[in-house]
């Protein structure tokens, strides 16, 4: 396969065939994010994409899953996305699912009919970054959208039959916005009721505005007890029936897994144990992105 620059994918796509259909991220100004900084956003030539799928068919005997990279594959013209999905279906009849990242901007430009057609042609799920349900945090982190806008786009995906996986980041508001970040993020998840909720814990990457803010002292990172406090507030306020909750990314201090609402109490009890025994947390040096 042919790739330009660093390629990123969700943890659940570890065994997927990954094909770039765009390069970089169409927004690429979030203060906390170091992804795609080495390349400018661009649409990959369609003929190259089709060629890559043919190359993959020659090389791989069986492909269960396909992930369309980079950061905002949904932004391509609908007709081109249809052609890509038709190619996947033709070449890989055994493929069970096709997924991609999606931004609020790229979802907004897709009509309901286009989203339904994408689903019918095999795009089964998209991953969207909420980051926070707090407008104050989103503004600080230069997300480019309000919480209401992100929620509306998540709801748009779901009502058109596509599964939705949404992520947010513990600690993104610092100590000052700890409670607001936790409670409003839970409210945003509740409003979207996505199939999957994923929580990361903030890590500061060199080369980002956030890195400079931390170094100069204008942004304070949460302590481990504060991370647990924020996590408790989030879990306590979640009301998203059926959502699969995962806080098992390498960045997380504490691993939490469950389905809402059935496992909510067990997750709160796990937080209780960690608050009384910080040795249960992942050591700082073991954390990663």
C-alpha positions as CSV (number, residue, x, y, z in Angstrom):
1,X,0.0,0.0,0.0
2,X,1.1,3.6,-0.6
3,X,0.9,6.1,2.2
4,X,1.7,9.8,2.5
5,X,3.0,10.9,5.9
6,X,2.0,9.5,9.2
7,X,-1.3,7.5,9.1
8,X,-3.6,7.5,12.1
9,X,-6.5,5.2,12.9
10,X,-8.8,4.4,15.8
11,X,-7.7,1.5,18.1
12,X,-10.5,-0.7,16.9
13,X,-9.2,-0.5,13.3
14,X,-5.9,-2.2,14.2
15,X,-6.6,-5.1,11.8
16,X,-8.4,-3.1,9.1
17,X,-7.2,-2.5,5.5
18,X,-6.3,1.2,5.7
19,X,-6.4,3.3,2.4
20,X,-5.9,7.0,2.3
21,X,-8.7,8.8,0.5
22,X,-7.7,12.2,1.8
23,X,-4.4,13.6,3.1
24,X,-4.4,15.3,6.5
25,X,-7.3,17.0,8.3
26,X,-9.5,19.7,6.9
27,X,-9.6,21.6,10.2
28,X,-6.1,20.9,11.7
29,X,-6.1,23.8,14.2
30,X,-7.1,22.1,17.5
31,X,-4.8,23.4,20.2
32,X,-4.2,19.9,21.7
33,X,-3.7,17.9,18.5
34,X,-0.3,17.1,16.9
35,X,-1.7,14.8,14.1
36,X,-1.3,15.6,10.5
37,X,1.0,18.6,11.1
38,X,3.5,17.5,8.6
39,X,1.1,17.7,5.6
40,X,-1.5,20.0,4.1
41,X,-5.1,18.8,3.7
42,X,-5.8,17.5,0.2
43,X,-8.0,15.1,-1.7
44,X,-6.1,12.1,-2.9
45,X,-6.5,11.5,-6.7
46,X,-9.4,9.1,-7.2
47,X,-7.5,6.9,-9.6
48,X,-4.8,6.3,-7.0
49,X,-7.3,5.2,-4.4
50,X,-8.9,2.7,-6.8
51,X,-5.4,1.4,-7.7
52,X,-4.6,0.9,-4.1
53,X,-7.7,-1.2,-3.6
54,X,-6.8,-3.4,-6.6
55,X,-3.2,-3.7,-5.2
56,X,-4.7,-4.8,-1.8
57,X,-6.9,-7.4,-3.5
58,X,-3.9,-8.9,-5.1
59,X,-2.0,-9.0,-1.8
60,X,-4.6,-10.0,0.8
61,X,-6.6,-13.1,0.7
62,X,-9.3,-12.0,3.1
63,X,-10.3,-8.4,4.2
64,X,-12.9,-8.2,6.9
65,X,-12.7,-4.4,7.6
66,X,-11.7,-1.3,5.7
67,X,-10.8,2.1,7.2
68,X,-10.8,5.1,4.9
69,X,-8.1,7.6,6.1
70,X,-7.0,10.3,6.7
71,X,-8.7,12.7,9.2
72,X,-11.8,13.6,7.2
73,X,-12.6,11.1,4.4
74,X,-16.3,12.1,4.5
75,X,-15.5,15.5,2.9
76,X,-15.0,14.1,-0.6
77,X,-17.8,14.5,-3.1
78,X,-20.6,12.1,-2.5
79,X,-20.3,10.7,-6.1
80,X,-16.6,9.9,-5.5
81,X,-17.3,8.3,-2.1
82,X,-20.0,6.1,-3.8
83,X,-17.4,5.0,-6.4
84,X,-14.9,4.1,-3.6
85,X,-17.5,2.1,-1.7
86,X,-18.6,0.4,-4.9
87,X,-15.0,-0.6,-5.5
88,X,-14.7,-2.0,-2.0
89,X,-17.9,-4.0,-2.4
90,X,-16.8,-5.4,-5.8
91,X,-13.3,-6.3,-4.8
92,X,-13.9,-7.5,-1.2
93,X,-17.3,-9.2,-1.1
94,X,-16.2,-10.7,2.3
95,X,-15.8,-7.2,3.9
96,X,-18.1,-6.8,6.9
97,X,-17.7,-3.1,7.5
98,X,-16.2,0.2,6.1
99,X,-15.5,3.1,8.5
100,X,-13.9,6.5,8.5
101,X,-13.3,9.6,10.5
102,X,-15.9,12.4,10.1
103,X,-15.9,16.0,11.2
104,X,-19.0,18.1,12.0
105,X,-18.1,20.1,8.9
106,X,-18.0,17.2,6.5
107,X,-21.2,15.8,8.0
108,X,-22.9,19.1,7.5
109,X,-22.3,19.2,3.8
110,X,-23.7,15.8,3.3
111,X,-27.5,15.6,2.7
112,X,-29.6,13.1,4.5
113,X,-30.1,11.3,1.2
114,X,-26.3,11.2,0.6
115,X,-25.7,9.8,4.1
116,X,-28.3,7.1,3.6
117,X,-26.8,6.2,0.3
118,X,-23.3,6.0,1.8
119,X,-24.7,3.6,4.4
120,X,-26.4,1.5,1.8
121,X,-23.2,1.2,-0.1
122,X,-21.3,0.0,2.9
123,X,-20.1,2.9,5.1
124,X,-21.3,1.4,8.3
125,X,-19.8,3.7,10.9
126,X,-18.0,7.0,11.3
127,X,-15.8,8.2,14.2
128,X,-16.3,11.8,15.3
129,X,-14.4,13.8,17.9
130,X,-16.5,15.7,20.4
131,X,-13.6,16.4,22.7
132,X,-15.9,18.3,25.1
133,X,-19.5,19.2,25.6
134,X,-18.4,22.6,27.1
135,X,-18.4,25.5,24.7
136,X,-15.8,27.2,26.9
137,X,-13.4,24.2,26.5
138,X,-14.1,23.9,22.7
139,X,-13.4,27.6,22.2
140,X,-10.2,27.4,24.3
141,X,-9.0,24.3,22.3
142,X,-9.9,25.9,18.9
143,X,-12.2,23.0,17.9
144,X,-14.1,25.3,15.5
145,X,-17.6,24.2,16.5
146,X,-19.9,24.6,19.4
147,X,-21.2,21.6,21.3
148,X,-24.7,22.1,19.9
149,X,-23.3,22.0,16.3
150,X,-21.4,18.8,17.0
151,X,-24.4,17.2,18.7
152,X,-26.6,18.0,15.8
153,X,-24.2,16.4,13.4
154,X,-24.0,13.3,15.5
155,X,-27.7,13.1,15.6
156,X,-27.8,13.5,11.8
157,X,-25.5,10.5,11.3
158,X,-27.6,8.3,13.6
159,X,-31.0,9.2,12.1
160,X,-29.7,8.2,8.7
161,X,-28.8,4.7,9.8
162,X,-25.1,4.9,10.3
163,X,-23.4,3.8,13.5
164,X,-21.6,6.5,15.4
165,X,-18.5,6.4,17.6
166,X,-17.7,9.6,19.5
167,X,-14.6,10.4,21.6
168,X,-13.9,13.0,24.2
169,X,-10.8,13.9,26.3
170,X,-10.6,13.9,30.1
171,X,-8.6,16.8,31.4
172,X,-9.2,19.1,28.4
173,X,-10.6,21.9,30.5
174,X,-7.9,21.9,33.2
175,X,-8.9,22.3,36.8
176,X,-10.9,25.5,36.2
177,X,-13.4,23.8,33.9
178,X,-13.2,20.3,35.4
179,X,-16.9,20.1,36.5
180,X,-18.3,21.9,33.4
181,X,-16.3,19.7,31.1
182,X,-17.4,16.5,32.7
183,X,-21.1,17.3,33.1
184,X,-21.5,19.0,29.7
185,X,-19.6,16.2,27.9
186,X,-21.9,13.7,29.5
187,X,-24.9,15.7,28.3
188,X,-23.6,15.8,24.8
189,X,-23.1,12.1,24.7
190,X,-26.6,11.6,26.1
191,X,-28.1,13.8,23.3
192,X,-26.4,11.9,20.6
193,X,-26.8,8.4,22.2
194,X,-24.0,7.0,20.0
195,X,-23.3,3.3,19.6
196,X,-19.8,3.8,21.0
197,X,-18.4,6.3,23.5
198,X,-14.6,6.5,23.8
199,X,-12.7,8.5,26.4
200,X,-9.0,9.5,26.2
201,X,-7.0,11.3,28.8
202,X,-5.2,14.4,27.8
203,X,-1.5,14.1,26.8
204,X,0.5,17.2,25.8
205,X,2.3,16.9,22.5
206,X,5.3,19.0,21.5
207,X,4.6,21.4,18.7
208,X,1.0,22.2,19.8
209,X,-0.3,25.4,21.3
210,X,-1.3,23.5,24.4
211,X,2.3,22.4,24.9
212,X,3.3,26.1,24.9
213,X,0.5,27.0,27.3
214,X,1.6,24.3,29.8
215,X,5.2,25.3,29.6
216,X,4.4,28.9,30.2
217,X,2.0,28.1,33.0
218,X,-1.2,29.4,31.5
219,X,-2.8,25.9,31.4
220,X,-2.7,23.5,34.3
221,X,-2.9,19.7,33.8
222,X,-5.1,17.7,36.1
223,X,-3.5,15.6,38.8
224,X,-4.4,11.9,39.0
225,X,-7.0,12.4,41.7
226,X,-8.5,15.2,39.7
227,X,-8.7,13.0,36.6
228,X,-10.6,10.4,38.8
229,X,-12.9,13.2,40.1
230,X,-13.7,14.3,36.6
231,X,-14.2,10.8,35.4
232,X,-16.7,10.1,38.2
233,X,-18.7,13.2,37.3
234,X,-18.8,12.1,33.7
235,X,-19.9,8.5,34.4
236,X,-22.5,9.7,37.0
237,X,-24.1,12.0,34.5
238,X,-24.2,9.6,31.5
239,X,-27.7,8.6,30.4
240,X,-27.1,7.1,27.0
241,X,-28.9,3.7,27.0
242,X,-27.1,1.0,25.0
243,X,-23.9,2.9,24.3
244,X,-20.8,0.9,24.6
245,X,-18.4,2.8,26.9
246,X,-14.7,2.4,26.5
247,X,-11.9,4.2,28.5
248,X,-9.2,1.7,27.6
249,X,-6.9,3.8,25.4
250,X,-3.2,3.9,26.1
251,X,-3.5,7.5,27.4
252,X,-5.9,6.6,30.2
253,X,-4.8,6.1,33.8
254,X,-7.7,3.9,34.6
255,X,-9.3,1.3,32.4
256,X,-13.1,1.4,32.4
257,X,-15.3,-0.7,30.1
258,X,-19.0,-1.4,30.0
259,X,-22.4,-0.8,28.4
260,X,-24.8,1.8,29.6
261,X,-26.7,1.6,31.8
262,X,-26.0,-1.9,32.9
263,X,-22.3,-1.5,33.9
264,X,-22.5,2.1,35.2
265,X,-22.4,1.2,38.9
266,X,-19.6,-1.3,38.4
267,X,-17.5,1.5,36.7
268,X,-18.2,3.9,39.5
269,X,-17.1,1.2,42.0
270,X,-13.9,0.8,40.0
271,X,-13.3,4.6,40.2
272,X,-13.9,4.3,44.0
273,X,-11.2,1.7,44.3
274,X,-8.8,3.7,42.3
275,X,-9.4,6.9,44.4
276,X,-8.4,4.9,47.5
277,X,-5.5,3.2,45.8
278,X,-3.7,5.2,43.2
279,X,-1.4,2.3,42.5
280,X,-4.2,0.8,40.4
281,X,-3.6,3.6,37.8
282,X,-1.4,3.2,34.8
283,X,2.1,4.7,35.5
284,X,2.7,8.0,33.8
285,X,5.6,6.5,31.8
286,X,3.4,3.8,30.4
287,X,0.9,6.2,28.9
288,X,0.9,6.9,25.2
289,X,-1.0,7.9,22.2
